Amino acid sequence: MSKPSSMGRARARNWVRRLTAGAVASGLLLTVWAPGATAAPRPLSVDVNIGDSCVSGEAKKNAFVKVVVRDAASNIKLREVADTGPYGEWGVCGYADAIRTGDKVKVVVFETGQSRKFTVPQLTIDANRVSEVVSGKAPAGSVIMVGVSSAGASYVGLPDYDVTESVVAGAGGTYSHDFSADGIDLIGGASAEATWKSAGGAVQVHRLTSVPGLMVSIGESQFSGSFKPNAHLGITVTHGASQVATGDAIGDSYYGGQVYGQFVDADAEPYAIATGDWINAPALGSDGTFQVPAINGSANLSNERVSGTCFASGLYVVAAAGPDYYEFGFTFGTAAANGTFTADLSDQLNIRKNFTVQIGCYTANADLVVETFVTH
């Protein structure tokens, strides 16, 4: 019988009684429960995420763990002491300095003398939403666990997946995996993670990134989305033959590559996205260009139906809410070949005057164009 991973004290006592009784009967645990025998302490494990300032892991429960992180020049970036929890879990965080390649990490458990000391290896990651390939750099010959997940990005009929594969970094210190072989479509906003483990697995180093994705709103200058952490996202907006605006942002290293920015014109004034604008964001991928559709959303107050035009055969989402937001309706579907759609919310609410309606239109790789209007 294996020990449950989470339980209260009463359940723990009962589990021990059952295990002890069974062991005595079978003779399996006589040495463990013999007088004077001492169980080995829980192994010390350490987890770090490159780009994050926290260090965590597991050790002997109710113990003290000292953590010291130094940069490549031996300057102290983090020095903290943590109490382990009832199951041995522990964690500490710095205030500003993120974990980087070349940092030196040392962790010691006071009560047991156990320690781990290692240098953070080079581990990079990039997710290509066109080729469905996740690739990067890692120590040559090391086994890298590469995972992709649409959790947080997959809704309204978009692909849903959470898959991890094992790959070996080549002699040149690079790795890659083509997730199209797993039937995976890397959509904007999904996440990708690479994990390197030390021999025995006691130390794990992670690197996270986001599959690039962008959201723009008709009539607004702000944009948001996800991108590779620390990477530069340059966007140009054209209308007809003229460039009318630019937008720029850097993927946030602490929050999985989230990006927020504003479109501005040649005079550095905010530029509101308009129907017919072309969004050109090659950093998203070779498919990072799309034209803002003329959604022209409308709501029929007599039958609670919302209509409009999105991308041809593309996914759409519709949300409607009353002035106090207590009344709310939500639905999604696939637009017709000419982009038109009609969404029926009659089973969820009664749309009246002064309701706010939002329509979201998805491109094939889950970039999003949003239109918002108020009913009259």
Beta strands, then each sheet from edge to edge (+ up, - down):
strand 1: 45-49
strand 2: 54-58
strand 3: 64-70
strand 4: 76-83
strand 5: 89-93
strand 6: 104-109
strand 7: 115-119
strand 8: 126-128
strand 9: 133-137
strand 10: 143-149
strand 11: 162-168
strand 12: 174-178
strand 13: 191-197
strand 14: 203-210
strand 15: 213-217
strand 16: 222-226
strand 17: 232-239
strand 18: 242-250
strand 19: 258-262
strand 20: 278-280
strand 21: 289-291
strand 22: 298-300
strand 23: 305-309
strand 24: 315-321
strand 25: 328-334
strand 26: 340-344
strand 27: 356-362
strand 28: 368-374
sheet 1: 5+ 2- 1+ 14+ 13- 10+ 11-
sheet 2: 4+ 3- 6+ 7-
sheet 3: 8+ 9- 12+
sheet 4: 19+ 16- 15+ 28+ 27- 24+ 25-
sheet 5: 18+ 17- 20+ 21-
sheet 6: 22+ 23- 26+
end
